[in-house]
């Protein structure tokens, strides 16, 4: 799934109580991709890493540095998230922990929407390297329903807030 959709899902599903909650849930929805690919793009922007040679249409994952794959495995693991969530819960940060649920939603949406050829989701890492061969999110059969679902969720949320305001 594209990074913006992940943030929008996280925000609308888990951050409805306030603008601050929405922002936190939105960012946790973006988090797995932001922390893996965003750091790479930042290193390119800062001149630390060169822009990889190769054709990016379709994306060629083989030209990306190894740290992107390592970060991707960490940030796209339900095992790692489970440890993070349990730590927050044990520390008594239960309301904040609920706002982080956009992170596992991101992972669960990625499992069926990433093909084996480009960043399949290692959701059981480090226990297992198992991944599913899903339908890439850029395919119209996924992309179009995704946009429709996001629009419907936000229209419903808007309608419900307006209805409750009266």
N, C-alpha and C positions, 0 to 999 in steps of 0.2 A: 504494500500500500504506500502511497505517497506520504511524505512527512506532514504536509498540511492537513490531510484527512485524519491522520492519527491525532494531531493536536485538537482538531475540531471534535472528534469523537470523545476524547478524554474530557474536554471542557463541558460539552453538553450532557454527558452521562454522569460525570462525577463532580462537577463544579457549579451546580445550579444555585447554591445558597447565597453567594455574594460574588462581587467582581474579583475579589482577592482569591476566593476558592476557585473560581473559573480559571484564572490565570495559572494557579498552581496545577490544577488538573490538566489544563491545556499543555503546559510545559512538560509534565510527566508523560503525556501522550506523545509529545515530540521526542522526549528524552533519549530513547534507545538509538534513534537515527542521528539526533543532534550530537550525542556523545561519540558516536563512531565516525560518521561522515563529516560532521561539523568541525571536529578537531582537525581532520585531514584538510578540509578546505581552508581553515585558519592557517595551518602550516604552509599551505601553498601561497596564500595571500601575504603572509609575512616573509616569504622567500626561504623558508626553512626546507621545504620539500619542493622539487620541481613539479610543474604540471606534467602529468604522465603523458608520454607519447602514445598514440593509438587512437582508434576510432571509437568515439563514445556514442555512436548511434548505429546499432544498439550498444548499450554499455559493455565495455570490456573490463571485467573485474580483474583480469590477470595483470593489469598495469598499475593497480593500486598497491601501496606499501603494506607490508605484513602487519603493521600495528593496527590498520583498519580492520583486518580480519579478527585480530585478537580482541579489540574493543567491541566489534560486532558480536562475537561469541558471548562476551560478558554481558552486554546490554540486552541481548535477545534471548536470555536464559531465564526460564521460569524458576529454576533452582536458585539462581542468584537473586532474583526478585523476592522469592520466598524468604530467603535469609534477611534481606533488607526489610521486608514487611514485618517479619517476626521480631526483628530487633526494635523497630518502631513500636510495635504493640507491647512488647515486654517493658520498654522504657516509658510506657504510659502515654504515648503519642497517638492514641487511637483515632482521633478525628483527623489528624494530619495523614496517618497511614491510609485512611479511606480516600483521601485526595490523590494518593499515588497510584490508585488502581488503573489509571490510564496507561501505565507502564505494562502490566500484564495484558490489558486489552490490546495494546499495540502488538505484543508478541502473538497473541491468539489470532489476530487479524492477519498478521504476516504469514503464519504457517500455511494457509491455503492460497495466499496471494503472491507467493514467491516461487518461481520455478527453480529447478535444480541447477540451471545454468547461471543464475545470477543471485548470489546471496540467499541461498535457502536458509531457513530459520533454524538455528541450533538450540531449540527450546529446552532441551534436556542437558545442555552443557553445564558442568564438566563431567556429568555422570555418563552421558552418551553423546556420540556425534550424529545420532539419527536426525534426519531432516525429511520433510515431505516434499514431493515434487508437485507444487501447486500451479495454478494458472496465474501468470504474471498480472499484476494489477493494471498494467498499461493496456491489456486486452480489453476491447469494448465490452465484452460480456461481464467484466468486473468493473471497469471504469465508469460506465454509464449508470449501473445500479448504485454504485458507491456515491456518485454525485446526487442522485435522486434521494437516497436514504439520508444523506447529510442535510439536504434541503428540507426534507420532511421533518426530521428531528428538530431542526432550528425553527421551522414554521410552527410546529407543535409547541415548542418551548415558548416562543414569542406569544402565541395565542393564549397559552395557559397563564403566562405572567400578566398579560393584558386583562384576561378574564378575572383573575384574582385581585387586580388593582381596583376593580370597581366595587 
